[in-house]
Amino acid sequence: MIKTMQNAGGYSRTHRSYHPVKLTALLYLKEALSREKYEKCAEIIAVAREFGAQPFEIQDLLEDPRRSPG
């Protein structure tokens, strides 16, 4: 049987690792975004990626609809 859809990024949205530094970096990213400290975001994202954050985890934080200007 041929699959009609394949995961283009190669990552499953349910695959998550629980490295404490990665989780802390993602938490700091969420906080920086909510406080609009965008100059810190690139460095925090680099640390999160270094410790195993998947692209979808970072993207979910960046595209959070609750952050949209009101």
trRosetta pair geometry for C-beta under 8 A, 3 or more apart (Angstrom, degrees):
i j d omega theta_ij theta_ji phi_ij phi_ji
3 6 5.7 94 109 -70 129 84
7 10 6.0 138 112 -81 105 17
7 11 6.7 -148 162 52 131 36
7 12 6.6 -67 -107 -81 165 58
9 55 6.3 -126 -163 59 140 132
9 56 7.1 140 93 -46 163 103
11 15 6.1 -124 -169 53 78 126
11 54 5.0 142 -157 -164 152 130
11 55 6.7 165 17 40 155 91
11 56 5.9 -163 102 -2 133 117
12 15 4.3 97 64 -15 94 103
13 56 5.7 -105 -110 138 77 162
15 54 6.8 103 92 -56 98 157
16 54 7.5 -105 -105 7 58 125
16 57 7.3 111 -117 -81 94 127
17 22 6.8 54 91 55 97 160
17 52 5.0 -43 64 140 140 140
18 22 7.8 -169 -172 65 18 116
18 23 6.5 13 -159 -47 59 128
19 22 4.1 75 73 9 101 112
19 23 6.8 178 83 -10 51 85
19 51 5.0 -153 110 164 143 105
19 52 5.3 106 9 41 139 130
20 23 5.8 -56 -144 40 32 110
20 24 6.2 32 157 -19 66 108
21 24 5.7 -54 -145 39 31 111
21 25 6.2 33 154 -21 65 106
21 47 7.1 -109 160 164 104 102
21 51 4.4 -143 92 -116 108 167
22 25 5.8 -56 -148 35 29 111
22 26 6.4 26 155 -16 64 106
22 48 5.6 86 -146 -148 67 65
22 51 4.0 -151 -63 109 85 110
22 52 5.1 -59 -77 61 149 87
22 53 5.1 171 -157 -56 106 83
23 26 5.8 -54 -147 37 31 110
23 27 6.4 34 152 -19 64 106
24 27 5.5 -54 -149 37 32 113
24 28 6.3 33 152 -18 66 105
25 28 5.6 -52 -146 38 32 111
25 29 6.3 38 151 -23 64 103
25 44 5.5 162 -167 -173 85 78
25 45 7.8 141 161 -92 116 19
25 47 4.5 -161 -115 102 139 105
25 48 3.8 -166 115 -74 131 81
25 51 6.6 143 6 42 139 127
25 53 6.8 -107 87 -41 123 137
26 29 5.5 -47 -147 32 34 115
26 30 6.5 37 152 -20 63 101
26 48 5.5 100 -61 -123 71 132
26 53 6.2 154 -66 -110 108 131
26 57 6.2 -58 -112 154 137 116
26 58 7.5 -123 -113 -88 93 62
26 61 6.6 -166 -162 -51 86 149
27 30 5.7 -51 -152 33 32 112
27 31 6.5 29 151 -15 64 106
28 31 5.6 -55 -147 40 34 111
28 32 6.1 36 154 -21 68 106
28 40 7.9 -96 153 139 105 124
28 44 5.1 -146 103 -135 110 131
29 32 5.7 -53 -143 36 30 111
29 33 6.3 29 156 -18 64 107
29 41 6.3 78 -139 -136 84 76
29 44 4.6 170 -78 127 83 133
29 45 6.4 85 -106 -69 132 69
29 48 6.5 -22 -32 -39 136 146
29 58 7.2 -66 156 -131 169 79
29 61 5.5 65 116 136 117 158
30 33 5.9 -57 -150 37 28 110
30 34 6.4 23 155 -16 63 108
30 61 5.4 -107 -82 -143 79 121
30 64 7.9 63 -130 -21 90 156
31 34 5.8 -57 -146 38 31 108
31 35 6.2 13 160 -4 67 111
32 35 6.1 -66 -142 49 27 99
32 37 4.3 -91 -155 69 80 102
32 38 7.3 134 152 -81 101 27
32 40 4.8 -127 -135 80 141 116
32 41 5.5 179 116 -76 136 75
32 44 6.1 -178 7 -3 151 158
33 36 7.4 28 -175 -79 31 36
33 37 7.9 -82 -53 47 21 69
33 38 7.6 60 -108 -89 57 69
33 41 6.7 71 -69 -97 81 121
33 61 6.5 166 1 159 156 98
33 62 7.3 -153 -106 -107 147 48
33 64 7.5 109 123 34 147 124
33 67 5.9 -36 148 -122 112 148
34 67 6.8 -114 -93 -109 62 100
37 40 4.9 7 135 20 106 117
37 41 7.4 151 103 -40 68 82
38 41 5.3 -33 -156 -1 49 123
39 42 7.8 -47 -177 17 35 100
40 43 5.9 -65 -166 44 55 109
40 44 5.8 50 144 -22 84 112
41 44 5.7 -62 -145 41 32 110
41 45 6.0 33 159 -22 69 107
42 45 5.8 -53 -146 35 28 111
42 46 6.5 32 153 -22 62 105
43 46 5.7 -52 -151 32 32 114
43 47 6.7 30 152 -16 64 103
44 47 5.8 -54 -152 36 34 110
44 48 6.3 35 151 -19 66 106
45 48 5.6 -53 -146 37 33 113
45 49 6.3 33 155 -18 66 105
45 53 7.9 -116 -156 77 58 147
45 58 5.8 73 -135 -139 100 136
46 49 5.9 -55 -148 37 29 110
46 50 6.4 34 152 -25 63 106
47 50 5.6 -53 -148 32 32 115
47 51 6.6 7 160 1 65 109
48 51 6.4 -74 -151 48 27 94
48 53 3.7 7 155 -5 95 149
48 57 7.6 -143 165 102 128 119
48 58 6.3 139 104 -82 142 108
49 52 7.8 141 -172 9 27 9
49 53 5.4 -73 -80 55 40 97
49 58 7.4 -11 -65 -48 89 144
53 57 5.0 -121 -168 75 89 131
53 58 5.8 86 143 -47 127 98
54 57 4.9 98 59 -2 77 103
54 58 7.6 -157 92 0 44 84
55 58 6.0 -61 -154 40 37 106
55 59 5.9 34 154 -20 71 113
56 59 5.4 -55 -137 43 34 114
56 60 6.1 44 160 -29 66 102
57 60 6.0 -48 -150 27 26 113
57 61 7.2 22 152 -12 57 103
58 61 6.0 -60 -160 36 35 108
58 62 6.3 28 150 -16 69 110
59 62 5.6 -58 -144 40 34 110
59 63 5.9 7 165 2 70 114
60 63 6.4 -69 -137 50 23 93
60 64 6.9 56 154 -67 59 80
61 64 5.9 -17 -157 -30 34 113
64 67 4.8 80 84 -4 97 109
65 68 5.7 -19 -166 -13 54 117
